[in-house]
Amino acid sequence: MEPHVSQISHQPRIDIHIHLAGTGCYNSGCWMHPKLRQRSTIRLLKALYRIPDHALNRDFDQHWARQIDMLVSTSIVDYGVVLGFDGAGDIRGQRDPDTTQLIVPPEWVFWVCKRYPRLLPGPSINPHLHNALDTLEACIEHKAVLIKWLPSAQLIHPSNKKVLPFYRKMATAGIPLLIHCGGERTFIPLDPSLGEVHHLRVPLEEGVKVICAHSATKPLGSKEQDQLPELRKLLDIYPNLWLDNSGICNPSRFYHLPQLAQDPLIQQRTLYGSDYPVPSNAFYYVHQLGIRRVWQAEKISNLISRDVHIKKTFGYPEQTLTRAHQVLANLDHWLERPTQRSASSMR
């Protein structure tokens, strides 16, 4: 299979990191573990977005997809990549219901993106599951723009040699891997070591375009090692390594923004990501910006536009919003379609 190279002549602004979620409403195939529902971070997000408990089991999945579409449509970006989430696996290659925290299957990701023309599909596939290669092949056929992993919460071992066939199929198809590195606060990290940057060497050596989510930044108060020095080494070695700046203005990573936004190497390899629905705010930076500029930022009601504004204020250039066209796959398929495209599904 020949790599799919985008033929798009313009450079749209793209948010590459927006989270889909679901509980199984509307036969979406989504599932959320009861323990995840009770996790403090999820309860905080429910309160922030005024999601009552009864809505989770009634119409949440559809409502959440529609809300994301409205957010992107009224924001400064042109398109948003919506991310799926696969479960954790056991030694038999089956999903483990005890350690799986959330499932947002590829079928739902593609359905949502065919329903809402401004949304682009970023499904998640655990490569250790027995049907992983078949699922990847289906995602390639249905024009995924990337594949998303959160190894520490999905028990994915990125440097395990058994994953090599998965990487090779991705590289051949030109599908990039968006992979979370660094600490995790929203989900329960089952094995924090799986989020270490050195694991990226294996997919990079196999020719996969890798996007390191959150620029591998360390959460506030975490005892984990600072991974930015290792990340810079890899950036010097591998031209197929990219970053995103998602979640950099949230409560656990805000202190990294001034440093990252002014780092020339980081700037040149960063793609824009909002990490929605994780909140982004300017009031963390009152000492750097002053009350007036913080208030001006906070008055921006669209949360993606506010996040873009804050990051630009500290020095992230416009190119972070537009360079995704160099990295994502199959953009011409999704961006050149008619606005009122019919909502057929992968199912």
C-alpha positions as CSV (number, residue, x, y, z in Angstrom):
1,M,0.0,0.0,0.0
2,E,1.4,3.4,-1.0
3,P,1.5,6.1,1.6
4,H,-1.3,8.6,1.2
5,V,0.1,12.1,0.6
6,S,-2.3,15.0,1.1
7,Q,-2.9,17.1,-2.1
8,I,-4.4,20.1,-0.2
9,S,-3.2,23.4,-1.6
10,H,-4.1,25.6,1.4
11,Q,-3.2,25.2,5.1
12,P,-6.2,25.1,7.3
13,R,-6.0,25.6,11.1
14,I,-6.4,22.3,12.8
15,D,-6.8,21.3,16.5
16,I,-5.4,17.8,16.6
17,H,-6.3,16.9,20.2
18,I,-10.0,16.9,21.1
19,H,-11.5,14.1,23.2
20,L,-14.7,12.2,22.3
21,A,-16.4,10.4,25.2
22,G,-19.4,8.2,25.7
23,T,-21.3,5.8,27.9
24,G,-23.1,3.8,25.2
25,C,-26.1,6.0,24.4
26,Y,-27.4,5.8,20.8
27,N,-25.8,2.4,20.3
28,S,-22.4,4.2,20.0
29,G,-20.4,1.2,21.4
30,C,-18.8,3.5,24.0
31,W,-18.4,2.4,27.6
32,M,-17.2,4.1,30.8
33,H,-16.0,2.2,33.9
34,P,-18.0,3.1,37.0
35,K,-14.7,3.9,38.8
36,L,-13.8,6.4,36.1
37,R,-17.2,8.1,36.6
38,Q,-16.3,8.6,40.2
39,R,-12.8,9.9,39.6
40,S,-12.3,13.4,40.9
41,T,-11.1,14.7,37.5
42,I,-14.2,13.4,35.7
43,R,-16.5,14.7,38.4
44,L,-14.9,18.1,38.0
45,L,-15.4,18.0,34.2
46,K,-19.0,17.0,34.7
47,A,-19.5,20.0,37.0
48,L,-17.6,22.4,34.7
49,Y,-19.8,21.4,31.7
50,R,-23.0,21.0,33.7
51,I,-23.6,17.4,32.8
52,P,-26.1,15.8,35.1
53,D,-25.8,12.1,36.0
54,H,-29.1,11.2,34.2
55,A,-27.8,12.6,31.0
56,L,-24.8,10.2,30.9
57,N,-27.1,7.3,30.2
58,R,-29.7,9.1,28.1
59,D,-28.2,11.2,25.3
60,F,-24.6,12.0,26.4
61,D,-22.8,10.5,23.5
62,Q,-24.7,12.4,20.8
63,H,-24.8,15.5,22.8
64,W,-21.0,15.5,23.4
65,A,-20.3,15.0,19.7
66,R,-22.7,17.9,18.8
67,Q,-21.1,20.1,21.4
68,I,-17.6,19.5,20.0
69,D,-18.9,20.3,16.5
70,M,-20.4,23.6,17.7
71,L,-17.2,24.5,19.6
72,V,-15.0,23.9,16.6
73,S,-17.4,25.6,14.2
74,T,-17.4,28.8,16.2
75,S,-13.7,28.8,17.0
76,I,-10.6,30.2,15.4
77,V,-9.7,26.7,14.0
78,D,-11.2,25.3,10.9
79,Y,-11.2,21.6,11.9
80,G,-10.7,19.4,15.0
81,V,-9.4,15.9,15.3
82,V,-11.6,13.9,17.6
83,L,-10.0,11.1,19.5
84,G,-11.2,7.6,20.3
85,F,-10.1,5.5,23.2
86,D,-9.4,1.7,23.3
87,G,-9.4,-0.6,26.3
88,A,-6.5,-2.3,28.2
89,G,-5.7,-5.8,27.2
90,D,-4.8,-9.0,29.0
91,I,-2.3,-11.7,28.1
92,R,-4.8,-13.4,25.8
93,G,-5.2,-10.3,23.6
94,Q,-8.7,-9.6,24.9
95,R,-9.9,-6.4,26.5
96,D,-9.7,-6.6,30.3
97,P,-13.0,-5.2,31.8
98,D,-11.3,-4.6,35.2
99,T,-8.5,-2.4,33.9
100,T,-10.3,-0.9,30.9
101,Q,-11.4,2.6,31.9
102,L,-13.1,3.9,28.7
103,I,-14.0,2.7,25.3
104,V,-14.7,5.1,22.4
105,P,-14.5,2.7,19.4
106,P,-13.4,3.5,15.9
107,E,-16.9,3.0,14.6
108,W,-18.2,5.8,16.7
109,V,-15.3,8.1,15.8
110,F,-15.9,7.6,12.1
111,W,-19.7,8.0,12.5
112,V,-19.3,11.3,14.3
113,C,-16.8,12.6,11.7
114,K,-19.1,11.7,8.8
115,R,-22.0,13.4,10.6
116,Y,-20.0,16.6,11.3
117,P,-17.8,17.9,8.5
118,R,-15.5,19.9,10.6
119,L,-14.4,16.9,12.7
120,L,-11.6,14.6,11.6
121,P,-11.2,10.9,12.9
122,G,-8.4,10.0,15.3
123,P,-9.4,6.4,16.4
124,S,-7.6,4.5,19.1
125,I,-6.4,0.9,18.8
126,N,-4.6,-1.1,21.4
127,P,-1.9,-3.0,19.4
128,H,-1.8,-5.9,21.9
129,L,-5.4,-7.0,21.2
130,H,-5.8,-10.0,19.0
131,N,-7.7,-8.1,16.2
132,A,-5.5,-5.0,16.3
133,L,-4.1,-5.4,12.8
134,D,-7.5,-6.0,11.3
135,T,-8.9,-2.9,13.1
136,L,-6.0,-0.8,11.9
137,E,-6.6,-2.0,8.3
138,A,-10.2,-0.9,8.6
139,C,-9.2,2.5,10.0
140,I,-6.8,2.9,7.1
141,E,-9.5,2.1,4.6
142,H,-11.9,4.6,6.3
143,K,-9.2,7.3,6.1
144,A,-8.1,7.9,9.7
145,V,-5.9,11.0,10.1
146,L,-4.1,9.6,13.1
147,I,-4.1,6.8,15.7
148,K,-4.2,7.8,19.4
149,W,-2.6,6.0,22.4
150,L,-2.4,6.7,26.1
151,P,0.0,3.9,27.0
152,S,0.0,4.2,30.8
153,A,-3.8,3.9,31.0
154,Q,-4.3,1.4,28.2
155,L,-1.3,-0.8,29.1
156,I,0.3,-0.4,25.7
157,H,4.0,-1.2,25.6
158,P,5.3,1.1,22.8
159,S,8.8,-0.5,22.6
160,N,7.6,-4.1,22.7
161,K,8.9,-5.9,19.5
162,K,5.5,-7.6,19.1
163,V,4.1,-4.2,18.0
164,L,6.5,-4.0,15.0
165,P,3.9,-5.3,12.5
166,F,1.5,-2.6,13.7
167,Y,4.1,0.1,13.3
168,R,5.1,-1.1,9.8
169,K,1.5,-1.0,8.6
170,M,1.1,2.5,10.0
171,A,4.3,3.7,8.4
172,T,3.3,2.2,5.0
173,A,-0.1,3.9,5.2
174,G,1.4,7.2,6.3
175,I,-0.8,7.3,9.5
176,P,0.8,9.2,12.4
177,L,0.7,8.0,16.0
178,L,-0.4,10.6,18.6
179,I,1.0,9.2,21.8
180,H,0.7,10.5,25.3
181,C,4.0,10.8,27.1
182,G,4.5,12.1,30.6
183,G,2.3,11.9,33.6
184,E,-1.5,11.4,33.5
185,R,-4.2,13.0,35.7
186,T,-7.5,12.4,34.0
187,F,-7.3,8.6,33.8
188,I,-5.8,6.2,36.3
189,P,-2.1,5.5,35.2
190,L,-1.8,1.7,35.5
191,D,1.9,1.7,34.6
192,P,3.4,5.2,34.5
193,S,6.7,3.9,33.0
194,L,4.9,3.3,29.7
195,G,4.6,7.0,29.2
196,E,8.4,7.5,29.1
197,V,9.8,9.3,26.0
198,H,12.5,6.7,25.3
199,H,9.8,4.2,24.2
200,L,9.3,6.4,21.1
201,R,12.5,5.3,19.5
202,V,11.0,2.0,18.3
203,P,8.1,3.5,16.2
204,L,10.4,6.3,15.0
205,E,13.0,3.8,13.8
206,E,10.2,2.0,11.9
207,G,9.4,5.2,10.1
208,V,6.2,6.1,11.9
209,K,5.4,9.8,12.2
210,V,5.0,10.2,15.9
211,I,3.3,13.1,17.7
212,C,4.3,13.4,21.3
213,A,1.2,14.7,23.1
214,H,1.5,17.4,25.7
215,S,5.2,17.8,24.7
216,A,5.9,15.1,27.3
217,T,5.6,17.7,30.1
218,K,5.6,16.8,33.7
219,P,2.4,17.5,35.7
220,L,2.6,19.9,38.6
221,G,3.5,18.1,41.9
222,S,4.6,14.9,40.1
223,K,7.7,13.0,41.2
224,E,8.4,11.7,37.7
225,Q,11.6,12.6,35.9
226,D,11.7,15.7,33.6
227,Q,11.6,14.2,30.1
228,L,12.2,17.3,28.1
229,P,16.0,16.8,27.9
230,E,15.4,13.3,26.4
231,L,12.7,14.7,24.1
232,R,15.1,17.3,22.7
233,K,17.7,14.6,21.9
234,L,15.1,12.6,20.0
235,L,14.0,15.8,18.1
236,D,17.6,16.2,16.9
237,I,17.8,12.6,15.7
238,Y,14.3,12.0,14.2
239,P,12.7,14.3,11.7
240,N,9.5,12.2,11.9
241,L,9.0,13.2,15.6
242,W,6.5,16.0,16.3
243,L,4.9,17.4,19.4
244,D,1.5,18.9,20.3
245,N,1.0,21.7,22.8
246,S,-2.3,20.2,24.1
247,G,-3.1,20.6,27.8
248,I,-0.3,23.2,28.4
249,C,-2.7,25.8,29.8
250,N,-4.4,23.4,32.2
251,P,-4.1,23.3,36.1
252,S,-1.3,20.6,36.1
253,R,0.9,21.8,33.2
254,F,0.5,25.6,33.0
255,Y,3.9,26.4,34.3
256,H,5.6,24.8,31.2
257,L,4.0,27.3,28.7
258,P,6.5,30.2,29.0
259,Q,9.5,28.0,28.5
260,L,8.1,25.8,25.7
261,A,6.6,28.6,23.7
262,Q,10.0,30.4,23.5
263,D,12.1,27.3,22.7
264,P,13.0,27.4,18.9
265,L,13.4,23.6,18.6
266,I,10.0,23.0,20.3
267,Q,8.3,25.7,18.3
268,Q,9.4,24.3,15.0
269,R,8.0,20.8,15.7
270,T,4.8,21.6,17.5
271,L,1.2,21.1,16.3
272,Y,-1.7,22.8,18.0
273,G,-3.9,20.8,20.3
274,S,-6.5,22.1,22.8
275,D,-7.0,18.9,24.9
276,Y,-10.7,19.8,25.1
277,P,-12.6,19.3,27.5
278,V,-9.6,19.8,29.8
279,P,-9.9,23.5,30.8
280,S,-7.5,26.2,29.6
281,N,-7.2,29.5,31.4
282,A,-5.1,32.6,31.5
283,F,-5.4,33.4,35.2
284,Y,-2.4,31.1,36.0
285,Y,-0.3,33.8,34.3
286,V,-1.4,36.9,36.1
287,H,2.3,37.7,37.2
288,Q,3.5,37.5,33.6
289,L,0.6,39.1,31.8
290,G,-1.0,41.4,34.3
291,I,-4.7,41.5,35.3
292,R,-5.9,43.4,32.2
293,R,-4.4,40.9,29.6
294,V,-5.6,38.0,31.7
295,W,-9.1,39.4,31.8
296,Q,-9.1,40.0,28.0
297,A,-8.2,36.4,27.5
298,E,-10.8,35.1,29.9
299,K,-13.5,37.1,28.1
300,I,-13.0,34.9,25.0
301,S,-16.0,32.5,25.5
302,N,-15.0,29.9,22.9
303,L,-12.6,27.6,24.8
304,I,-10.5,26.6,21.8
305,S,-10.1,30.2,20.7
306,R,-9.1,31.2,24.2
307,D,-6.5,28.5,24.4
308,V,-5.1,29.5,21.0
309,H,-4.9,33.2,22.2
310,I,-3.1,32.3,25.4
311,K,-0.5,30.2,23.6
312,K,0.1,32.8,20.9
313,T,0.5,35.4,23.6
314,F,3.5,33.5,25.0
315,G,5.1,33.0,21.6
316,Y,3.7,29.9,19.9
317,P,3.6,30.9,16.2
318,E,0.7,30.7,13.7
319,Q,2.4,27.7,12.1
320,T,1.5,25.5,15.1
321,L,-2.1,25.8,13.9
322,T,-1.4,25.1,10.2
323,R,1.5,22.6,10.1
324,A,-0.8,19.6,10.8
325,H,-1.2,19.3,7.0
326,Q,2.4,18.1,6.9
327,V,1.8,15.3,9.4
328,L,-1.8,14.1,9.4
329,A,-3.0,11.5,6.8
330,N,-6.0,11.6,4.4
331,L,-6.8,15.3,4.9
332,D,-7.8,15.8,1.3
333,H,-10.5,13.1,1.8
334,W,-12.1,14.9,4.7
335,L,-11.5,18.6,4.0
336,E,-12.6,18.6,0.4
337,R,-15.9,16.8,1.0
338,P,-19.3,18.6,0.6
339,T,-20.4,20.4,3.7
340,Q,-23.7,18.4,3.9
341,R,-22.1,15.0,3.4
342,S,-24.4,12.1,4.4
343,A,-23.7,10.3,7.7
344,S,-22.9,6.8,6.6
345,S,-21.1,4.7,9.1
346,M,-18.2,2.2,9.3
347,R,-20.6,-0.2,11.0
